[in-house]
Amino acid sequence: ELAARGLLPSLVVRAEGGGKGFLFLYRFTAELWSTKRNRDGVEIWAPGRSIELDKLLGLNSEKEPPQMIGYAEENNAVLFRTVDADYMVHLESLQFNKLPKTTVGSYYHPFETVHTPGQRHEAWSVLL
């Protein structure tokens, strides 16, 4: 209900099966929403899979809940910040990586490149 009212932190993400979706975060649960057709054939937003981050990442639910700090679109992965560490969670497989935490003011910027298939690119050319 809170997600439907827009009262939760959210990110626009790739939905299961493609298309656009929303990921809402309430305490230790991330909920993926996507569109589906109702009985009348009208496309509506509906909740899909729920991800229990405390269980997936082994977090102590008595501590401060995680924050969503970014999204890597090409890899369909969300970045979460916790009191103890930062994590990247792949939304399809739910595999995750614990990221190195440096200083209080550190930020992650997912870097993903795109190039023309079948063409050779020098390593330096993707940085221009």
Secondary structure, DSSP 8 states (H G I E B T S, - for coil): -TTTTT-S-EEEEE-TTSSEEEEEEETTEEEEEEEEE-TTS-EEEEEEEEEEHHHHHT--TTS---EEEEEETTTTEEEEE-SS-EEEEETTT--EEEE----TT-----------TT----GGGGG-
